[in-house]
Amino acid sequence: MTTKIWVWLQDVVAGYGYRPALAGGWLVALTLLGTLVFSTNEPQRSEPGRGPAFNPTVYTLDLLLPIIDFGQERAFVSASGQQWFAYVLIALGWILATTLVAGLTRVLGRS
């Protein structure tokens, strides 16, 4: 059962590595969704009066992109339901970013 889910996920996310642009499209769609969610209900500052100004798009990218740190994730803390949404974005970001990198190296390796 787990294998079938993984195979289905790979097909939807990047066409088994043959269409890495799909993973990029998913990242863009999730960035737009996260921007909408976090702009309607801004997370609280982790340390009041300190850190950068809140930017919902950069905050979403900070959650989605596993290696890049824009400082937003550390400066702001999501509450309750938003925290679960943030966890989902982090997990999907790891899956999509690694799939995108793997697909791109496959495409570039064939050239």
N, C-alpha and C positions, 0 to 999 in steps of 0.2 A: 504494500500500500504506500509506504513512504517513498519508494522508488518511483512509482507512478506519479506521485505529486511532484517530485523533483523533476522528472522528465517533462511534465506538463508546464511547470514553472520555467524551465529553460526554453521551451518552445515559445511561450508567451513573452518572456523577457527579451530574448535575443535570437530567436529562431535557431536554436542549437549552436549558436556562435557564428552562424552565417550571416546574420543581420544585426550587427552590434549597434546600429543606429536606433533600433527599437529600445535598447536599454537607455540610450541618451534621451529618447522621447519620453520614456517613463520618468526619468530624472527631472525633465522640464515640467511634466504634468504634476509631479509631486511637489516641485518647487512652487508652482502656481497655487496648488491646493494649500500647502503650508502657509504661504504668504497670506492667503485669504483667511485661514483659521486664526493665525496669530495676529493679524491686523484688526480683527474684530474683538479679540480679547487678549490684550497685551499681557505677557508674563510679568511677574513681579521681579524686582531687582534682588539679587542675592545679597548684596551689600548696599543699603540705601545711600544715595549720594555719590556712589563710586561707579566707575566703568563707563563704557561708551553709551551713546544714545541708542535706544532700541530701534532696530530696523527689521521688520518682519521677513523680508526676503533674505537678508544676510543671516538672520537667526535660523531660518529654514535650511539654507545652504550649509550652515555650521552643523546642523543635525544630520543632513543627508550625506555630506562629503566626509568620509571617515578619516582622512589624513590631514586635511586642511583645517586650521583653527583661526577663525575670525574674531574670537573673543566673546562672541554673543552668548554662546551656550554657557560659559562660566559666569557671565554677568547677570543672566536672567534665569529664573526658575519657573517652570510651568506648574500649574496647580491641577489637581485631581484628574479630570477627563483629558485635559490638555497634556498632562504628563504621559498618559498612555499613548496619545497620538504622537508625542515626541519619541517615545520608545519604538513605535512602529516605523517612524521615519528613519531612525537610526538603523534599525534592522534592515529595512528595505534599501537604505543607502549603501550598506555593506554589500548586500547581495547584488544590487545593480552596478555599483562601482567595480566590483571584482569581475562581474560578467562583462561589463563594457571593456575593461582593460584586457581580459582574456580574449574577447572577440577581436579587439583591435590588433593585438599582437598576432593573432592568427591571420588576420587579413594582411597586415604588414609583412608577416613572414612569408606569405605566398608571393609577394611582389618581387 
